[in-house]
C-alpha cells in the first residue's frame, strides 16, 4: 500500500464492502467465474497454446487474466490462481474444475472482505 497508494481496489470489492447484495454475490461467485474461465481457458489459452505452446500459453493467458482485473495489489494472486486454473484445465480437459476453483477463490476473498 505504501508503494502503490494511488492504486484503488477493484470496484466490485468496494461495492461488496458497502452492501450485502445478493446479485453482486451471485455475480462474483457464479457468473464471473463461468464467463472468465470460458473466455480465458477455452478461448484465449487454446489459441495461445496452438501458437506458442503450453508453457508460454499458460503464462501469457494468466498474465492477461491478472491485467484485466485492473488491480496492482491483487495482480500476483490473480496471476497465480489463473496459472492453477489453466494447469488444471490443461491436465483434465474439463472447464468445470477451473470454474469451481475460481468460484471457491472468489468466495474466500468475499469472506475475507467481510471479516476485515
N, C-alpha and C positions, 0 to 999 in steps of 0.2 A: 504494500500500500504506500509505503514511503517513497519508493522509486517511481511509482506509476499513479500518483494521486489524482491525475487529471482523467484517468480512465473510469468509466462508470460501470456498474454491474449491469447485467442483461436486463432489459425492460421487463421481461416476464418474471424475473426474480423480484424486482421491485413491486410488481403487481401482486405476486404471491405473498409478500411480506405485509402488504397493506390490507388484503381482503382474502377471506377463505371462500373462493368462488369455485363451485363445482365444475363449471365449464372450463375454467383455467386448469384445474386439476386434471380433468379428463383429457384436455389438450396436451398437457405436459407428460402424462403417464401413458396415454394410449395413442392419440393421433400423431403427435410429433415423432415418437419412435417408429411408428409404422411407416410414415411418409419419408422420414430421413433415412431409415435403413433401406427401404426400397430404392431410393434415389442414390445413396452413396455406395451401397454394396452391389445391388443388381445392375444399376446403370453405370455409374462413374467407375467403380472398381473393375467391373468386367471389361470396359473399354480400355482402361489403363493397363490392365493385366495383359490383354491381347497385344497392345502396342509396345509396352516397355517391361513386361514381366511381373511376376508375383511380388517380389520384394519391393521394388520401386512403386508398383501399383498400390500396395498396402500403405507405404509411407506417404505417397502423394495424395491419395484419396483421404487419408486420415488428417493430413495437413489441411486439406480443403475443408474437411468437416470441422476442424478446430477454428479455422478462419471465419466460416460463415456465421458463427455464433457471436462475432464482434466483441469478444471479451478477452483482453490480455491476461487477466487474472486466472481465468479458467482454461486458457488455451492448452496448457500442458496436460491437465486432467482429461480434457475432451479429446486431445490427440491420442492419449493412452487408451481411453475407453474405445475409441474408434479403431485403434490397432487391434485390440482384443476382439471387437465385433467382426472385423474383417478377417482376422485369422480364423475365428470360429466359422464364419461363412465359407471361407476357402476350404477348411477341413471337412465340414459337414455337407456343404452344398445346399443347406437349408437356411432360409432367411428368418424363420420363426425364432431360432435361438438368438440371433443378433437383436431381434426386436425385443425379446424378453430381457436380455442383458441390458439393453438401452432403457427399457421401461423401469427395470429394477433400479438402475443407476439414478434415473430421474426421481423416482420415489424416495430413495435415500437422501438425495440432495434436497428435496422438498421437506422431508422430516427434519434435516439439519437446519434448514432455513427457519422453520417454526420453533425449534428448540433454542436457537440462538436468540 
